[in-house]
Amino acid sequence: MSIWWSLHLRREAASVPLARRLLLGTMETAGVDPDISYDLSVALSEACANAVEHGGDTRTGVPSAAYRVTAYLDGEKCLIEVADSGPGFPDGRATAPYAPLSNAASLSAEHGRGLCLIEQLADHVHFGNRPGCGAVVSFDKILKWREDALLRVT
């Protein structure tokens, strides 16, 4: 059995915990190890917060009202993708769009560590731009299962 869902959410702060709760509920019901579930939910929260904050279409002057979250749980892996309609990542920065955490200024900053957190919490991460417009953050993690898991791979 596998689980797949996609949400189209408004670019509002209240949408972030909604996506996180849906992911946590899905993984808890499926029997994913709570530590793995927590890591993925924090990474999802960071990706959603970035879509809410930066996902508007600044080229047209019309703010984009929505972003998309898609999650796949299939056997041994969970893949999550967050896509917005904003300006995307700047040219040449789609592979590492953040300042390194070793920079003292970034350690004390209140913003700017979300993408680095996603990289630390997930196994594989891709930062890219959709053709036309918008940023896409996709990440995955190998799952560990509880003994009573519904989707456990045997």
Buried (B, 14 or more C-beta within 10 A) or exposed (E): EEBEEEBEBEBEEEBBEBBBEBBBEBBEEBBBBEEBBBBBBBBBBBBBBBBBBBBBBEEEEEEBBBBBBBBBBBEEBBBBBBBBBBBBBEEEEBEBBBBEEEEEEBEEEEEEBBBBBBBEBBEEBEBBBEEEBBBBBBBBBEBBBEEEBEBBEE
